[in-house]
Amino acid sequence: MARSEPGTQPSEARLRLLTTATRVFYTEGIHSVGVDRIVAEAKVTRATFYRHFPGKEDLVLAYLQSADQAIRDQVETAITGAGISASDAVRAVAAAIAEGIQSPGFRGCAFLNAVAEYPDLAHPVHQAVLAHRSWFLDTINTLMARIDETGAEGAAQHFVMLRDGAMAAGCLFDPAAICATFLRGVDGLVEAHGSRS
């Protein structure tokens, strides 16, 4: 893991390394980018890189932790509207996802992209992806259970599958059309799940 003292701000060099890695890993893939390129683009020395990250894998894990935290913050913002119902919270999470899909430079889900490069279930990168996806599924499951506990797990799994499909298709086809389809699907899912009660 990246070295950082609890309660301290990361150094400027560490932030440049992570910002550079985030940009190139997301746009070009993880395995296709070497440490030398990250060091050069971040304008740090190799010694500085290794002071902050013992190896490339540590930087990859920091990249995924950063992406995970950004998504957690995005979901928290979406679901904490004053007096928002569980149904509206699910729709707000979907709307936030759709907004991301339509953003410039969108290239799919960082986690699905990463796991495609790390298929070994025991690898720490694969495990980080599974942990993120488990948190996301649990979050949606909790919201669906607030709508109706019966069938909440299946509804949450359905939402995640809709999301995964939209994330994959959103960088292949017209993102606006993909997002409209995704949001209609989520709305139908929420309506169907809510009608069970």
PyMOL commands that place a pseudoatom at each C-alpha (Angstrom):
pseudoatom trace, name=CA, resn=MET, resi=1, chain=A, elem=C, hetatm=0, pos=[0.000, 0.000, 0.000]
pseudoatom trace, name=CA, resn=ALA, resi=2, chain=A, elem=C, hetatm=0, pos=[1.045, 3.570, -0.518]
pseudoatom trace, name=CA, resn=ARG, resi=3, chain=A, elem=C, hetatm=0, pos=[2.822, 5.053, 2.444]
pseudoatom trace, name=CA, resn=SER, resi=4, chain=A, elem=C, hetatm=0, pos=[1.091, 7.878, 4.215]
pseudoatom trace, name=CA, resn=GLU, resi=5, chain=A, elem=C, hetatm=0, pos=[0.874, 8.775, 7.858]
pseudoatom trace, name=CA, resn=PRO, resi=6, chain=A, elem=C, hetatm=0, pos=[-2.670, 8.750, 9.254]
pseudoatom trace, name=CA, resn=GLY, resi=7, chain=A, elem=C, hetatm=0, pos=[-4.083, 12.238, 9.588]
pseudoatom trace, name=CA, resn=THR, resi=8, chain=A, elem=C, hetatm=0, pos=[-1.494, 13.858, 7.317]
pseudoatom trace, name=CA, resn=GLN, resi=9, chain=A, elem=C, hetatm=0, pos=[-2.015, 15.388, 3.904]
pseudoatom trace, name=CA, resn=PRO, resi=10, chain=A, elem=C, hetatm=0, pos=[-0.396, 13.562, 0.993]
pseudoatom trace, name=CA, resn=SER, resi=11, chain=A, elem=C, hetatm=0, pos=[2.619, 15.317, -0.474]
pseudoatom trace, name=CA, resn=GLU, resi=12, chain=A, elem=C, hetatm=0, pos=[2.375, 17.280, -3.703]
pseudoatom trace, name=CA, resn=ALA, resi=13, chain=A, elem=C, hetatm=0, pos=[4.555, 14.685, -5.433]
pseudoatom trace, name=CA, resn=ARG, resi=14, chain=A, elem=C, hetatm=0, pos=[2.290, 11.822, -4.304]
pseudoatom trace, name=CA, resn=LEU, resi=15, chain=A, elem=C, hetatm=0, pos=[-0.766, 13.716, -5.551]
pseudoatom trace, name=CA, resn=ARG, resi=16, chain=A, elem=C, hetatm=0, pos=[0.917, 14.331, -8.935]
pseudoatom trace, name=CA, resn=LEU, resi=17, chain=A, elem=C, hetatm=0, pos=[1.786, 10.645, -9.213]
pseudoatom trace, name=CA, resn=LEU, resi=18, chain=A, elem=C, hetatm=0, pos=[-1.755, 9.574, -8.357]
pseudoatom trace, name=CA, resn=THR, resi=19, chain=A, elem=C, hetatm=0, pos=[-3.336, 12.185, -10.651]
pseudoatom trace, name=CA, resn=THR, resi=20, chain=A, elem=C, hetatm=0, pos=[-1.107, 11.122, -13.537]
pseudoatom trace, name=CA, resn=ALA, resi=21, chain=A, elem=C, hetatm=0, pos=[-1.717, 7.423, -12.898]
pseudoatom trace, name=CA, resn=THR, resi=22, chain=A, elem=C, hetatm=0, pos=[-5.462, 7.993, -12.695]
pseudoatom trace, name=CA, resn=ARG, resi=23, chain=A, elem=C, hetatm=0, pos=[-5.486, 9.749, -16.050]
pseudoatom trace, name=CA, resn=VAL, resi=24, chain=A, elem=C, hetatm=0, pos=[-3.331, 7.264, -17.938]
pseudoatom trace, name=CA, resn=PHE, resi=25, chain=A, elem=C, hetatm=0, pos=[-4.622, 4.081, -16.288]
pseudoatom trace, name=CA, resn=TYR, resi=26, chain=A, elem=C, hetatm=0, pos=[-8.202, 5.092, -17.034]
pseudoatom trace, name=CA, resn=THR, resi=27, chain=A, elem=C, hetatm=0, pos=[-7.614, 6.213, -20.619]
pseudoatom trace, name=CA, resn=GLU, resi=28, chain=A, elem=C, hetatm=0, pos=[-4.998, 3.667, -21.728]
pseudoatom trace, name=CA, resn=GLY, resi=29, chain=A, elem=C, hetatm=0, pos=[-5.191, 0.707, -19.351]
pseudoatom trace, name=CA, resn=ILE, resi=30, chain=A, elem=C, hetatm=0, pos=[-3.052, -0.364, -16.437]
pseudoatom trace, name=CA, resn=HIS, resi=31, chain=A, elem=C, hetatm=0, pos=[-0.710, -2.927, -17.979]
pseudoatom trace, name=CA, resn=SER, resi=32, chain=A, elem=C, hetatm=0, pos=[0.057, -0.736, -20.988]
pseudoatom trace, name=CA, resn=VAL, resi=33, chain=A, elem=C, hetatm=0, pos=[1.521, 2.059, -18.828]
pseudoatom trace, name=CA, resn=GLY, resi=34, chain=A, elem=C, hetatm=0, pos=[4.878, 1.697, -17.109]
pseudoatom trace, name=CA, resn=VAL, resi=35, chain=A, elem=C, hetatm=0, pos=[6.324, 3.373, -14.045]
pseudoatom trace, name=CA, resn=ASP, resi=36, chain=A, elem=C, hetatm=0, pos=[8.831, 5.315, -16.175]
pseudoatom trace, name=CA, resn=ARG, resi=37, chain=A, elem=C, hetatm=0, pos=[6.034, 7.057, -18.043]
pseudoatom trace, name=CA, resn=ILE, resi=38, chain=A, elem=C, hetatm=0, pos=[4.159, 7.931, -14.855]
pseudoatom trace, name=CA, resn=VAL, resi=39, chain=A, elem=C, hetatm=0, pos=[7.348, 9.273, -13.279]
pseudoatom trace, name=CA, resn=ALA, resi=40, chain=A, elem=C, hetatm=0, pos=[8.111, 11.374, -16.366]
pseudoatom trace, name=CA, resn=GLU, resi=41, chain=A, elem=C, hetatm=0, pos=[4.598, 12.799, -16.722]
pseudoatom trace, name=CA, resn=ALA, resi=42, chain=A, elem=C, hetatm=0, pos=[4.297, 13.490, -12.983]
pseudoatom trace, name=CA, resn=LYS, resi=43, chain=A, elem=C, hetatm=0, pos=[7.688, 15.245, -13.106]
pseudoatom trace, name=CA, resn=VAL, resi=44, chain=A, elem=C, hetatm=0, pos=[9.159, 13.360, -10.167]
pseudoatom trace, name=CA, resn=THR, resi=45, chain=A, elem=C, hetatm=0, pos=[12.197, 11.130, -9.768]
pseudoatom trace, name=CA, resn=ARG, resi=46, chain=A, elem=C, hetatm=0, pos=[12.057, 7.346, -9.550]
pseudoatom trace, name=CA, resn=ALA, resi=47, chain=A, elem=C, hetatm=0, pos=[13.288, 7.665, -5.956]
pseudoatom trace, name=CA, resn=THR, resi=48, chain=A, elem=C, hetatm=0, pos=[10.318, 9.914, -5.178]
pseudoatom trace, name=CA, resn=PHE, resi=49, chain=A, elem=C, hetatm=0, pos=[7.961, 7.415, -6.792]
pseudoatom trace, name=CA, resn=TYR, resi=50, chain=A, elem=C, hetatm=0, pos=[9.333, 4.555, -4.681]
pseudoatom trace, name=CA, resn=ARG, resi=51, chain=A, elem=C, hetatm=0, pos=[9.228, 6.693, -1.546]
pseudoatom trace, name=CA, resn=HIS, resi=52, chain=A, elem=C, hetatm=0, pos=[5.462, 6.973, -1.979]
pseudoatom trace, name=CA, resn=PHE, resi=53, chain=A, elem=C, hetatm=0, pos=[4.664, 3.661, -3.693]
pseudoatom trace, name=CA, resn=PRO, resi=54, chain=A, elem=C, hetatm=0, pos=[6.834, 0.562, -3.126]
pseudoatom trace, name=CA, resn=GLY, resi=55, chain=A, elem=C, hetatm=0, pos=[5.784, -0.675, -6.580]
pseudoatom trace, name=CA, resn=LYS, resi=56, chain=A, elem=C, hetatm=0, pos=[3.369, -0.177, -9.440]
pseudoatom trace, name=CA, resn=GLU, resi=57, chain=A, elem=C, hetatm=0, pos=[0.775, -2.436, -7.828]
pseudoatom trace, name=CA, resn=ASP, resi=58, chain=A, elem=C, hetatm=0, pos=[0.643, -0.075, -4.837]
pseudoatom trace, name=CA, resn=LEU, resi=59, chain=A, elem=C, hetatm=0, pos=[-0.048, 2.812, -7.207]
pseudoatom trace, name=CA, resn=VAL, resi=60, chain=A, elem=C, hetatm=0, pos=[-2.774, 0.795, -8.963]
pseudoatom trace, name=CA, resn=LEU, resi=61, chain=A, elem=C, hetatm=0, pos=[-4.407, 0.071, -5.599]
pseudoatom trace, name=CA, resn=ALA, resi=62, chain=A, elem=C, hetatm=0, pos=[-4.204, 3.757, -4.653]
pseudoatom trace, name=CA, resn=TYR, resi=63, chain=A, elem=C, hetatm=0, pos=[-5.822, 4.634, -8.006]
pseudoatom trace, name=CA, resn=LEU, resi=64, chain=A, elem=C, hetatm=0, pos=[-8.685, 2.222, -7.307]
pseudoatom trace, name=CA, resn=GLN, resi=65, chain=A, elem=C, hetatm=0, pos=[-9.050, 3.486, -3.720]
pseudoatom trace, name=CA, resn=SER, resi=66, chain=A, elem=C, hetatm=0, pos=[-9.304, 7.023, -5.060]
pseudoatom trace, name=CA, resn=ALA, resi=67, chain=A, elem=C, hetatm=0, pos=[-11.935, 5.969, -7.625]
pseudoatom trace, name=CA, resn=ASP, resi=68, chain=A, elem=C, hetatm=0, pos=[-13.811, 4.056, -4.930]
pseudoatom trace, name=CA, resn=GLN, resi=69, chain=A, elem=C, hetatm=0, pos=[-13.893, 7.094, -2.639]
pseudoatom trace, name=CA, resn=ALA, resi=70, chain=A, elem=C, hetatm=0, pos=[-15.082, 9.359, -5.453]
pseudoatom trace, name=CA, resn=ILE, resi=71, chain=A, elem=C, hetatm=0, pos=[-17.966, 6.985, -6.218]
pseudoatom trace, name=CA, resn=ARG, resi=72, chain=A, elem=C, hetatm=0, pos=[-18.854, 6.631, -2.528]
pseudoatom trace, name=CA, resn=ASP, resi=73, chain=A, elem=C, hetatm=0, pos=[-18.973, 10.430, -2.264]
pseudoatom trace, name=CA, resn=GLN, resi=74, chain=A, elem=C, hetatm=0, pos=[-21.096, 10.649, -5.427]
pseudoatom trace, name=CA, resn=VAL, resi=75, chain=A, elem=C, hetatm=0, pos=[-23.568, 8.054, -4.120]
pseudoatom trace, name=CA, resn=GLU, resi=76, chain=A, elem=C, hetatm=0, pos=[-23.708, 9.673, -0.678]
pseudoatom trace, name=CA, resn=THR, resi=77, chain=A, elem=C, hetatm=0, pos=[-24.476, 13.046, -2.272]
pseudoatom trace, name=CA, resn=ALA, resi=78, chain=A, elem=C, hetatm=0, pos=[-27.192, 11.456, -4.420]
pseudoatom trace, name=CA, resn=ILE, resi=79, chain=A, elem=C, hetatm=0, pos=[-28.981, 9.702, -1.558]
pseudoatom trace, name=CA, resn=THR, resi=80, chain=A, elem=C, hetatm=0, pos=[-28.812, 12.363, 1.142]
pseudoatom trace, name=CA, resn=GLY, resi=81, chain=A, elem=C, hetatm=0, pos=[-31.291, 14.830, -0.311]
pseudoatom trace, name=CA, resn=ALA, resi=82, chain=A, elem=C, hetatm=0, pos=[-33.543, 16.300, 2.364]
pseudoatom trace, name=CA, resn=GLY, resi=83, chain=A, elem=C, hetatm=0, pos=[-36.566, 14.058, 2.781]
pseudoatom trace, name=CA, resn=ILE, resi=84, chain=A, elem=C, hetatm=0, pos=[-35.722, 11.966, -0.268]
pseudoatom trace, name=CA, resn=SER, resi=85, chain=A, elem=C, hetatm=0, pos=[-37.604, 8.660, -0.527]
pseudoatom trace, name=CA, resn=ALA, resi=86, chain=A, elem=C, hetatm=0, pos=[-35.775, 5.385, -1.125]
pseudoatom trace, name=CA, resn=SER, resi=87, chain=A, elem=C, hetatm=0, pos=[-37.252, 5.242, -4.639]
pseudoatom trace, name=CA, resn=ASP, resi=88, chain=A, elem=C, hetatm=0, pos=[-35.986, 8.718, -5.394]
pseudoatom trace, name=CA, resn=ALA, resi=89, chain=A, elem=C, hetatm=0, pos=[-32.607, 7.842, -3.877]
pseudoatom trace, name=CA, resn=VAL, resi=90, chain=A, elem=C, hetatm=0, pos=[-32.243, 4.904, -6.290]
pseudoatom trace, name=CA, resn=ARG, resi=91, chain=A, elem=C, hetatm=0, pos=[-33.211, 7.191, -9.165]
pseudoatom trace, name=CA, resn=ALA, resi=92, chain=A, elem=C, hetatm=0, pos=[-30.710, 9.830, -7.943]
pseudoatom trace, name=CA, resn=VAL, resi=93, chain=A, elem=C, hetatm=0, pos=[-27.892, 7.254, -7.912]
pseudoatom trace, name=CA, resn=ALA, resi=94, chain=A, elem=C, hetatm=0, pos=[-28.873, 6.268, -11.469]
pseudoatom trace, name=CA, resn=ALA, resi=95, chain=A, elem=C, hetatm=0, pos=[-28.926, 9.925, -12.538]
pseudoatom trace, name=CA, resn=ALA, resi=96, chain=A, elem=C, hetatm=0, pos=[-25.428, 10.434, -11.092]
pseudoatom trace, name=CA, resn=ILE, resi=97, chain=A, elem=C, hetatm=0, pos=[-24.203, 7.386, -13.022]
pseudoatom trace, name=CA, resn=ALA, resi=98, chain=A, elem=C, hetatm=0, pos=[-25.816, 8.696, -16.213]
pseudoatom trace, name=CA, resn=GLU, resi=99, chain=A, elem=C, hetatm=0, pos=[-24.134, 12.062, -15.699]
pseudoatom trace, name=CA, resn=GLY, resi=100, chain=A, elem=C, hetatm=0, pos=[-20.756, 10.307, -15.443]
pseudoatom trace, name=CA, resn=ILE, resi=101, chain=A, elem=C, hetatm=0, pos=[-21.394, 8.282, -18.588]
pseudoatom trace, name=CA, resn=GLN, resi=102, chain=A, elem=C, hetatm=0, pos=[-22.101, 11.487, -20.508]
pseudoatom trace, name=CA, resn=SER, resi=103, chain=A, elem=C, hetatm=0, pos=[-19.000, 13.285, -19.214]
pseudoatom trace, name=CA, resn=PRO, resi=104, chain=A, elem=C, hetatm=0, pos=[-16.113, 14.074, -21.588]
pseudoatom trace, name=CA, resn=GLY, resi=105, chain=A, elem=C, hetatm=0, pos=[-13.483, 11.347, -21.701]
pseudoatom trace, name=CA, resn=PHE, resi=106, chain=A, elem=C, hetatm=0, pos=[-15.763, 8.610, -20.354]
pseudoatom trace, name=CA, resn=ARG, resi=107, chain=A, elem=C, hetatm=0, pos=[-14.183, 5.198, -21.014]
pseudoatom trace, name=CA, resn=GLY, resi=108, chain=A, elem=C, hetatm=0, pos=[-16.319, 2.799, -19.027]
pseudoatom trace, name=CA, resn=CYS, resi=109, chain=A, elem=C, hetatm=0, pos=[-16.140, 1.642, -15.443]
pseudoatom trace, name=CA, resn=ALA, resi=110, chain=A, elem=C, hetatm=0, pos=[-12.645, 1.952, -13.947]
pseudoatom trace, name=CA, resn=PHE, resi=111, chain=A, elem=C, hetatm=0, pos=[-13.301, -1.175, -11.869]
pseudoatom trace, name=CA, resn=LEU, resi=112, chain=A, elem=C, hetatm=0, pos=[-14.544, -3.363, -14.708]
pseudoatom trace, name=CA, resn=ASN, resi=113, chain=A, elem=C, hetatm=0, pos=[-11.633, -2.130, -16.816]
pseudoatom trace, name=CA, resn=ALA, resi=114, chain=A, elem=C, hetatm=0, pos=[-9.169, -2.990, -14.035]
pseudoatom trace, name=CA, resn=VAL, resi=115, chain=A, elem=C, hetatm=0, pos=[-10.575, -6.446, -13.319]
pseudoatom trace, name=CA, resn=ALA, resi=116, chain=A, elem=C, hetatm=0, pos=[-10.319, -7.311, -17.015]
pseudoatom trace, name=CA, resn=GLU, resi=117, chain=A, elem=C, hetatm=0, pos=[-6.567, -6.789, -16.658]
pseudoatom trace, name=CA, resn=TYR, resi=118, chain=A, elem=C, hetatm=0, pos=[-6.324, -8.701, -13.354]
pseudoatom trace, name=CA, resn=PRO, resi=119, chain=A, elem=C, hetatm=0, pos=[-8.403, -11.890, -13.774]
pseudoatom trace, name=CA, resn=ASP, resi=120, chain=A, elem=C, hetatm=0, pos=[-6.690, -13.765, -10.892]
pseudoatom trace, name=CA, resn=LEU, resi=121, chain=A, elem=C, hetatm=0, pos=[-9.250, -13.790, -8.063]
pseudoatom trace, name=CA, resn=ALA, resi=122, chain=A, elem=C, hetatm=0, pos=[-6.500, -13.774, -5.433]
pseudoatom trace, name=CA, resn=HIS, resi=123, chain=A, elem=C, hetatm=0, pos=[-4.708, -10.717, -6.818]
pseudoatom trace, name=CA, resn=PRO, resi=124, chain=A, elem=C, hetatm=0, pos=[-5.020, -7.598, -4.607]
pseudoatom trace, name=CA, resn=VAL, resi=125, chain=A, elem=C, hetatm=0, pos=[-6.291, -5.524, -7.550]
pseudoatom trace, name=CA, resn=HIS, resi=126, chain=A, elem=C, hetatm=0, pos=[-9.030, -8.075, -8.272]
pseudoatom trace, name=CA, resn=GLN, resi=127, chain=A, elem=C, hetatm=0, pos=[-9.888, -8.118, -4.563]
pseudoatom trace, name=CA, resn=ALA, resi=128, chain=A, elem=C, hetatm=0, pos=[-10.119, -4.297, -4.505]
pseudoatom trace, name=CA, resn=VAL, resi=129, chain=A, elem=C, hetatm=0, pos=[-12.557, -4.428, -7.415]
pseudoatom trace, name=CA, resn=LEU, resi=130, chain=A, elem=C, hetatm=0, pos=[-14.669, -7.079, -5.673]
pseudoatom trace, name=CA, resn=ALA, resi=131, chain=A, elem=C, hetatm=0, pos=[-14.711, -5.026, -2.454]
pseudoatom trace, name=CA, resn=HIS, resi=132, chain=A, elem=C, hetatm=0, pos=[-15.913, -1.953, -4.330]
pseudoatom trace, name=CA, resn=ARG, resi=133, chain=A, elem=C, hetatm=0, pos=[-18.619, -3.886, -6.168]
pseudoatom trace, name=CA, resn=SER, resi=134, chain=A, elem=C, hetatm=0, pos=[-19.748, -5.553, -2.949]
pseudoatom trace, name=CA, resn=TRP, resi=135, chain=A, elem=C, hetatm=0, pos=[-20.106, -2.150, -1.267]
pseudoatom trace, name=CA, resn=PHE, resi=136, chain=A, elem=C, hetatm=0, pos=[-22.057, -0.798, -4.258]
pseudoatom trace, name=CA, resn=LEU, resi=137, chain=A, elem=C, hetatm=0, pos=[-24.402, -3.801, -4.393]
pseudoatom trace, name=CA, resn=ASP, resi=138, chain=A, elem=C, hetatm=0, pos=[-24.950, -3.603, -0.614]
pseudoatom trace, name=CA, resn=THR, resi=139, chain=A, elem=C, hetatm=0, pos=[-25.744, 0.108, -0.901]
pseudoatom trace, name=CA, resn=ILE, resi=140, chain=A, elem=C, hetatm=0, pos=[-28.335, -0.459, -3.631]
pseudoatom trace, name=CA, resn=ASN, resi=141, chain=A, elem=C, hetatm=0, pos=[-29.716, -3.485, -1.758]
pseudoatom trace, name=CA, resn=THR, resi=142, chain=A, elem=C, hetatm=0, pos=[-30.233, -1.308, 1.342]
pseudoatom trace, name=CA, resn=LEU, resi=143, chain=A, elem=C, hetatm=0, pos=[-32.127, 1.260, -0.726]
pseudoatom trace, name=CA, resn=MET, resi=144, chain=A, elem=C, hetatm=0, pos=[-34.245, -1.418, -2.399]
pseudoatom trace, name=CA, resn=ALA, resi=145, chain=A, elem=C, hetatm=0, pos=[-35.030, -2.952, 1.012]
pseudoatom trace, name=CA, resn=ARG, resi=146, chain=A, elem=C, hetatm=0, pos=[-36.277, 0.456, 2.169]
pseudoatom trace, name=CA, resn=ILE, resi=147, chain=A, elem=C, hetatm=0, pos=[-38.722, 0.353, -0.754]
pseudoatom trace, name=CA, resn=ASP, resi=148, chain=A, elem=C, hetatm=0, pos=[-39.723, -3.271, -0.044]
pseudoatom trace, name=CA, resn=GLU, resi=149, chain=A, elem=C, hetatm=0, pos=[-37.655, -5.965, 1.668]
pseudoatom trace, name=CA, resn=THR, resi=150, chain=A, elem=C, hetatm=0, pos=[-39.209, -8.713, -0.433]
pseudoatom trace, name=CA, resn=GLY, resi=151, chain=A, elem=C, hetatm=0, pos=[-37.060, -9.216, -3.487]
pseudoatom trace, name=CA, resn=ALA, resi=152, chain=A, elem=C, hetatm=0, pos=[-34.660, -6.385, -2.582]
pseudoatom trace, name=CA, resn=GLU, resi=153, chain=A, elem=C, hetatm=0, pos=[-31.551, -8.445, -3.294]
pseudoatom trace, name=CA, resn=GLY, resi=154, chain=A, elem=C, hetatm=0, pos=[-32.760, -9.420, -6.764]
pseudoatom trace, name=CA, resn=ALA, resi=155, chain=A, elem=C, hetatm=0, pos=[-33.769, -5.836, -7.529]
pseudoatom trace, name=CA, resn=ALA, resi=156, chain=A, elem=C, hetatm=0, pos=[-30.337, -4.596, -6.417]
pseudoatom trace, name=CA, resn=GLN, resi=157, chain=A, elem=C, hetatm=0, pos=[-28.609, -7.169, -8.623]
pseudoatom trace, name=CA, resn=HIS, resi=158, chain=A, elem=C, hetatm=0, pos=[-30.823, -6.081, -11.513]
pseudoatom trace, name=CA, resn=PHE, resi=159, chain=A, elem=C, hetatm=0, pos=[-29.838, -2.434, -10.928]
pseudoatom trace, name=CA, resn=VAL, resi=160, chain=A, elem=C, hetatm=0, pos=[-26.123, -3.336, -10.941]
pseudoatom trace, name=CA, resn=MET, resi=161, chain=A, elem=C, hetatm=0, pos=[-26.542, -5.260, -14.192]
pseudoatom trace, name=CA, resn=LEU, resi=162, chain=A, elem=C, hetatm=0, pos=[-28.333, -2.289, -15.764]
pseudoatom trace, name=CA, resn=ARG, resi=163, chain=A, elem=C, hetatm=0, pos=[-25.515, -0.048, -14.549]
pseudoatom trace, name=CA, resn=ASP, resi=164, chain=A, elem=C, hetatm=0, pos=[-22.806, -2.370, -15.892]
pseudoatom trace, name=CA, resn=GLY, resi=165, chain=A, elem=C, hetatm=0, pos=[-24.492, -2.515, -19.285]
pseudoatom trace, name=CA, resn=ALA, resi=166, chain=A, elem=C, hetatm=0, pos=[-24.843, 1.256, -19.434]
pseudoatom trace, name=CA, resn=MET, resi=167, chain=A, elem=C, hetatm=0, pos=[-21.199, 1.727, -18.424]
pseudoatom trace, name=CA, resn=ALA, resi=168, chain=A, elem=C, hetatm=0, pos=[-20.033, -0.648, -21.166]
pseudoatom trace, name=CA, resn=ALA, resi=169, chain=A, elem=C, hetatm=0, pos=[-22.343, 0.717, -23.874]
pseudoatom trace, name=CA, resn=GLY, resi=170, chain=A, elem=C, hetatm=0, pos=[-21.854, 4.349, -22.874]
pseudoatom trace, name=CA, resn=CYS, resi=171, chain=A, elem=C, hetatm=0, pos=[-18.359, 4.443, -24.343]
pseudoatom trace, name=CA, resn=LEU, resi=172, chain=A, elem=C, hetatm=0, pos=[-19.349, 2.525, -27.478]
pseudoatom trace, name=CA, resn=PHE, resi=173, chain=A, elem=C, hetatm=0, pos=[-22.528, 4.248, -28.596]
pseudoatom trace, name=CA, resn=ASP, resi=174, chain=A, elem=C, hetatm=0, pos=[-24.355, 7.551, -28.158]
pseudoatom trace, name=CA, resn=PRO, resi=175, chain=A, elem=C, hetatm=0, pos=[-24.080, 8.161, -24.401]
pseudoatom trace, name=CA, resn=ALA, resi=176, chain=A, elem=C, hetatm=0, pos=[-27.285, 10.225, -24.274]
pseudoatom trace, name=CA, resn=ALA, resi=177, chain=A, elem=C, hetatm=0, pos=[-29.321, 7.409, -25.819]
pseudoatom trace, name=CA, resn=ILE, resi=178, chain=A, elem=C, hetatm=0, pos=[-27.660, 4.812, -23.569]
pseudoatom trace, name=CA, resn=CYS, resi=179, chain=A, elem=C, hetatm=0, pos=[-28.394, 6.918, -20.488]
pseudoatom trace, name=CA, resn=ALA, resi=180, chain=A, elem=C, hetatm=0, pos=[-32.021, 7.463, -21.494]
pseudoatom trace, name=CA, resn=THR, resi=181, chain=A, elem=C, hetatm=0, pos=[-32.431, 3.702, -21.832]
pseudoatom trace, name=CA, resn=PHE, resi=182, chain=A, elem=C, hetatm=0, pos=[-30.619, 3.099, -18.512]
pseudoatom trace, name=CA, resn=LEU, resi=183, chain=A, elem=C, hetatm=0, pos=[-32.769, 5.637, -16.650]
pseudoatom trace, name=CA, resn=ARG, resi=184, chain=A, elem=C, hetatm=0, pos=[-35.978, 4.174, -18.136]
pseudoatom trace, name=CA, resn=GLY, resi=185, chain=A, elem=C, hetatm=0, pos=[-34.823, 0.729, -17.048]
pseudoatom trace, name=CA, resn=VAL, resi=186, chain=A, elem=C, hetatm=0, pos=[-34.097, 1.908, -13.513]
pseudoatom trace, name=CA, resn=ASP, resi=187, chain=A, elem=C, hetatm=0, pos=[-37.417, 3.729, -13.330]
pseudoatom trace, name=CA, resn=GLY, resi=188, chain=A, elem=C, hetatm=0, pos=[-39.237, 0.562, -14.441]
pseudoatom trace, name=CA, resn=LEU, resi=189, chain=A, elem=C, hetatm=0, pos=[-37.266, -1.499, -11.927]
pseudoatom trace, name=CA, resn=VAL, resi=190, chain=A, elem=C, hetatm=0, pos=[-38.099, 0.877, -9.074]
pseudoatom trace, name=CA, resn=GLU, resi=191, chain=A, elem=C, hetatm=0, pos=[-41.786, 0.943, -10.082]
pseudoatom trace, name=CA, resn=ALA, resi=192, chain=A, elem=C, hetatm=0, pos=[-41.979, -2.854, -10.340]
pseudoatom trace, name=CA, resn=HIS, resi=193, chain=A, elem=C, hetatm=0, pos=[-40.148, -3.353, -7.041]
pseudoatom trace, name=CA, resn=GLY, resi=194, chain=A, elem=C, hetatm=0, pos=[-42.287, -0.729, -5.286]
pseudoatom trace, name=CA, resn=SER, resi=195, chain=A, elem=C, hetatm=0, pos=[-45.529, -2.291, -6.536]
pseudoatom trace, name=CA, resn=ARG, resi=196, chain=A, elem=C, hetatm=0, pos=[-44.727, -5.438, -4.531]
pseudoatom trace, name=CA, resn=SER, resi=197, chain=A, elem=C, hetatm=0, pos=[-45.634, -3.701, -1.275]
for i in range(1, 197): cmd.bond("trace and resi %d" % i, "trace and resi %d" % (i + 1))
show_as sticks, trace
zoom trace
